[in-house]
Amino acid sequence: MEVLSPGSANARRDREVKRKLYSHRGVMEYWIVDWQTRKVEVYRRQELALHLAATLYVEDTLTSPLLPGFACPVATLFETTP
């Protein structure tokens, strides 16, 4: 899981450079949490690379075929503690 850092250069690094690196290293799934738009992009390995499989929003639940039984409401990723 990657939480985007502020700034367009950082977002580009996380979305492109790191995704390519992780693809090359055989990572099966990569989640990018975009705290500004409150969404999660899920990339899954297809063939030899990670491709966007889903974009999840606060009303959705994050699951993974790699983690049987895991379920995380996306809204909880953006909750703040008083």
C-alpha positions in Angstrom: 0.0 0.0 0.0 1.3 3.4 -0.9 -0.2 6.7 0.4 0.4 9.4 -2.1 2.8 12.1 -1.0 1.8 15.8 -1.7 3.0 17.2 -4.9 2.6 16.2 -8.6 6.2 14.9 -8.8 5.6 12.6 -5.8 2.3 11.4 -7.2 3.9 10.6 -10.5 6.7 8.7 -8.8 4.2 6.6 -6.8 1.9 6.0 -9.8 4.5 5.4 -12.5 8.0 4.8 -11.2 7.2 2.7 -8.2 4.5 0.7 -10.1 7.0 -0.1 -12.8 9.6 -1.1 -10.2 7.1 -3.3 -8.3 5.9 -4.9 -11.6 9.5 -5.7 -12.4 10.0 -7.3 -9.0 6.9 -9.5 -9.3 4.6 -7.8 -6.9 1.1 -9.2 -7.3 -1.0 -6.3 -6.1 -0.3 -2.6 -5.4 -2.8 -0.3 -3.7 -2.4 3.5 -4.0 -4.3 5.6 -1.4 -5.1 9.1 -2.7 -5.9 11.0 0.4 -6.8 14.2 -1.6 -9.6 12.5 -3.7 -10.4 9.9 -1.0 -10.0 6.9 -3.3 -7.9 3.8 -3.6 -6.5 2.5 -6.9 -6.0 -1.2 -7.0 -3.4 -2.5 -9.4 -3.1 -6.3 -10.0 -0.6 -8.3 -11.9 -1.8 -9.3 -15.4 0.8 -11.0 -17.6 4.1 -9.3 -16.6 2.8 -6.0 -15.2 0.5 -4.3 -12.7 -2.6 -2.9 -14.3 -5.4 -0.9 -12.8 -8.1 -3.4 -11.7 -10.4 -1.1 -9.7 -10.8 2.3 -8.3 -12.6 2.3 -4.9 -14.3 5.2 -3.1 -15.4 5.8 0.5 -18.6 3.8 0.0 -16.6 0.7 -1.2 -14.8 -2.1 0.6 -11.3 -3.1 -0.2 -10.8 -6.8 -0.6 -8.1 -8.9 -2.3 -8.0 -12.4 -3.7 -4.5 -12.6 -2.2 -5.9 -12.0 1.4 -8.8 -14.4 1.9 -11.2 -13.0 4.5 -9.7 -9.5 4.4 -12.2 -6.6 4.0 -11.5 -3.0 4.8 -14.1 -0.3 4.3 -12.3 2.4 2.3 -13.9 5.1 4.5 -11.9 3.9 7.5 -8.7 4.8 5.6 -9.7 8.5 5.7 -11.1 8.7 9.2 -9.5 11.3 11.5 -9.1 11.0 15.2 -10.5 13.9 17.2 
